[in-house]
Amino acid sequence: MGLLQTVISGQRLRTNHAHIVDSLGRDIVSGIIPTGDTLPGDTELMARFGVSRTVLREALKTLAAKGLIVPRARIGTKVTSRDSWSLFDPDILNWHFEAGIDEAFLVHLSEIRLAFEPYAAGLAARHATADDIAALERLATDMGEADHTAESHAMADLRFHLAVAEASRNPFMRSVGSLIEAALVGVFKLSSPSADPREIQKAQSTHSSIVDAIRRRDVDGARDAMEAVIINGVERVRAALQAHG
């Protein structure tokens, strides 16, 4: 299940391993367990979660692979500083949203999107096939459906942006899907266009502009159109944050 679908459904895997990873990960990202602290010992954590040492150790290995913790000989398992965390990891991104995100976090996400997605759109203008373009056109049109809920519109938006990354024919672009999802989770949670029919139509129009540029093989036009879509999303989220704040 992807990050956006997890946020929408509220569902998570319920294995003991997943429960330990999720519980400790949320506590670390939210600051309940601060950076620099040492985790409780194995005996205490085994009692807390009701698991064997083997299950606990595998869960701690998962958290270490995400960069959240590091074992230290004769010291214990330390929580690392935030600059060591794998911020593109879907779980870490989700824990950030659960803990509560601010404008700076969303702006940082959008800045990274601006570094990747306009270039991906330009590559799509060079490499997209006729089938790619037809699929993008359908996805853009779907974003304008009047009966969208906030959830269904967010999923339609995600499908479009992932399709552009796919049409770029660059495997590294396709691998940044979790980053795109995270940014769209922020938009979904704070400000969905589905609340205003005019915004729904604007979303369709701006995304169709990307497709039109790709169809014309207009590399610069595709980049500019994608940049405009991302910036519009940032402005909408900023307005929502200010209204809530």
C-alpha positions as a printed Julia matrix, in Angstrom:
245×3 Matrix{Float64}:
   0.0     0.0     0.0
   1.41    3.39   -1.01
   1.86    6.36    1.3
  -1.15    8.25   -0.02
  -3.42    5.2     0.15
  -2.21    4.5     3.69
  -3.08    8.05    4.79
  -6.48    7.88    3.1
  -7.43    4.46    4.48
  -5.71    4.71    7.85
  -4.75    1.04    7.48
  -1.37   -0.45    8.32
   0.19   -3.86    8.36
  -0.5    -5.56   11.68
   2.42   -7.98   12.03
   4.45   -7.76   15.23
   7.44   -6.58   13.2
   5.42   -3.81   11.51
   3.87   -2.75   14.83
   7.26   -2.32   16.5
   8.7    -0.41   13.54
   5.65    1.83   13.32
   5.45    2.54   17.05
   9.14    3.31   17.59
   9.42    5.15   14.27
   6.51    7.45   15.13
   7.96    8.13   18.58
  11.35    9.04   17.11
  10.06   11.25   14.29
   7.6    13.04   16.59
  10.34   13.7    19.15
   8.77   11.59   21.92
  12.09    9.75   21.78
  14.51   12.62   21.09
  17.53   12.45   18.81
  20.61   11.45   20.76
  18.64    9.37   23.26
  19.29    5.69   23.84
  16.42    3.28   23.26
  15.33    1.08   26.18
  17.11   -2.26   26.37
  15.96   -5.43   24.64
  14.31   -6.83   27.77
  12.17   -3.73   28.27
  11.19   -3.51   24.6
  10.39   -7.23   24.43
   8.06   -6.81   27.4
   6.48   -3.66   25.93
   5.65   -5.28   22.6
   5.22   -8.88   23.77
   7.64  -10.3    21.2
  10.69  -12.52   21.06
  14.21  -11.17   20.88
  14.42  -12.31   17.24
  11.36  -10.29   16.2
  12.59   -7.25   18.13
  16.06   -7.4    16.58
  14.62   -7.64   13.06
  12.45   -4.58   13.72
  15.44   -2.63   15.04
  17.39   -3.6    11.91
  14.58   -2.1     9.82
  14.72    1.16   11.78
  18.51    1.21   11.44
  18.19    0.74    7.67
  15.96    3.84    7.61
  18.73    5.75    9.37
  16.73    6.39   12.56
  18.89    4.43   14.98
  22.4     3.05   15.25
  23.7     0.39   17.67
  26.69    1.4    19.81
  28.85   -1.16   21.57
  28.57   -0.92   25.37
  26.25    2.1    25.0
  23.05    0.78   23.46
  20.95    1.75   20.47
  21.1     5.5    19.86
  18.58    7.65   18.01
  20.44    9.41   15.22
  20.27   13.06   14.24
  17.68   14.03   11.63
  20.29   14.59    8.94
  20.96   10.82    9.03
  17.35    9.84    8.35
  16.26    8.47    4.96
  13.77   11.25    4.32
  12.5     9.73    1.05
  11.47    6.58    2.93
   7.63    6.28    2.77
   7.35    5.31    6.45
   9.42    8.26    7.62
   7.4    10.62    5.43
   4.18    9.2     6.83
   5.41    9.58   10.42
   6.21   13.21    9.68
   2.63   13.81    8.55
   1.23   12.01   11.59
   3.39   14.12   13.89
   2.16   17.32   12.21
   3.96   19.19    9.49
   4.56   22.9     9.04
   4.96   25.18    6.05
   8.73   24.74    5.97
   8.41   20.95    5.64
   5.96   21.23    2.75
   8.02   23.92    1.04
  11.1    21.69    1.26
   9.16   18.86   -0.36
   7.98   21.17   -3.11
  11.51   22.45   -3.73
  12.68   18.89   -4.31
   9.73   18.3    -6.64
  10.72   21.41   -8.59
  14.21   19.97   -8.94
  12.91   16.72  -10.49
   9.43   16.9   -11.98
   9.76   19.75  -14.5
  12.81   17.99  -15.95
  10.85   14.72  -16.05
   8.11   16.51  -17.99
  10.73   17.78  -20.43
  12.06   14.25  -20.88
   8.51   13.04  -21.46
   8.18   15.62  -24.23
  11.15   13.93  -25.89
  10.41   10.28  -25.18
   6.68    9.75  -24.56
   4.96    7.37  -26.96
   1.54    7.95  -28.48
   0.12    5.53  -25.9
   1.83    7.48  -23.08
   0.32   10.73  -24.31
  -3.14    9.22  -24.66
  -2.92    7.85  -21.11
  -1.78   11.23  -19.76
  -4.68   12.92  -21.53
  -7.15   10.51  -19.91
  -5.59   11.06  -16.51
  -5.73   14.85  -16.87
  -9.36   14.66  -17.97
 -10.18   12.45  -14.98
  -8.9    15.15  -12.65
 -11.74   17.39  -13.84
 -14.57   15.01  -12.89
 -17.1    16.94  -10.82
 -17.89   14.09   -8.43
 -14.37   13.79   -7.02
 -13.94   13.53   -3.28
 -10.75   14.87   -1.71
  -9.47   11.29   -1.58
 -10.27   10.35   -5.17
  -8.89   13.63   -6.51
  -5.63   13.1    -4.63
  -5.31    9.62   -6.15
  -6.06   10.97   -9.65
  -3.41   13.65   -9.15
  -0.87   11.05   -8.02
  -1.59    8.77  -10.99
  -0.98   11.66  -13.39
   2.36   12.68  -11.89
   3.62    9.11  -11.71
   2.62    8.63  -15.36
   4.72   11.66  -16.34
   7.69   10.17  -14.47
   7.09    6.88  -16.29
   6.88    8.63  -19.67
  10.25   10.28  -19.04
  11.83    6.85  -19.61
  14.34    7.63  -16.87
  14.28    4.93  -14.15
  15.59    7.36  -11.56
  12.64    9.66  -12.19
  10.27    6.76  -11.67
  11.95    5.96   -8.36
  10.98    9.32   -6.78
   7.36    8.23   -6.54
   7.38    8.31   -2.72
   8.51   11.93   -2.82
   5.65   12.89   -5.15
   3.22   10.96   -2.95
   4.42   12.75    0.17
   3.93   16.17   -1.37
   0.44   15.22   -2.52
  -0.4    13.85    0.93
   0.29   17.34    2.25
  -2.04   18.87   -0.31
  -4.69   16.21    0.4
  -4.58   16.73    4.16
  -4.55   20.51    4.06
  -6.22   21.76    0.91
  -8.0    19.69   -1.71
  -9.29   21.31   -4.93
 -12.39   19.09   -4.64
 -13.91   21.59   -2.22
 -14.34   24.13   -5.05
 -15.6    23.22   -8.57
 -13.55   26.08  -10.01
 -10.4    24.61   -8.5
 -11.29   21.21   -9.96
 -11.48   22.74  -13.43
  -8.27   24.68  -12.85
  -6.49   21.45  -11.86
  -7.67   19.78  -15.06
  -6.67   22.75  -17.18
  -3.17   23.1   -15.71
  -2.46   19.38  -15.97
  -3.82   19.32  -19.53
  -1.33   22.08  -20.34
   1.46   19.67  -19.41
   0.02   17.03  -21.74
  -0.4    19.55  -24.57
   3.27   20.54  -24.32
   4.35   16.89  -24.25
   2.23   16.18  -27.33
   3.86   19.12  -29.17
   7.31   17.85  -28.12
   7.79   21.23  -26.47
  10.45   20.47  -23.87
  10.58   23.95  -22.32
   6.8    24.28  -22.4
   6.36   20.96  -20.58
   8.86   22.01  -17.92
   7.17   25.38  -17.43
   3.71   23.84  -17.23
   4.81   21.3   -14.62
   6.55   24.0   -12.6
   3.35   26.08  -12.62
   1.32   23.11  -11.31
   3.73   22.51   -8.43
   3.92   26.2    -7.49
   0.12   26.46   -7.54
  -0.06   23.55   -5.09
   2.45   25.23   -2.79
   0.47   28.46   -2.8
  -2.78   26.62   -2.03
  -1.19   24.79    0.9
   0.38   27.99    2.25
  -3.03   29.66    2.16
  -4.57   26.7     4.0
  -1.85   26.74    6.66
  -2.31   30.45    7.23
  -6.07   29.98    7.49
  -5.59   27.22   10.08
  -2.92   29.08   11.93
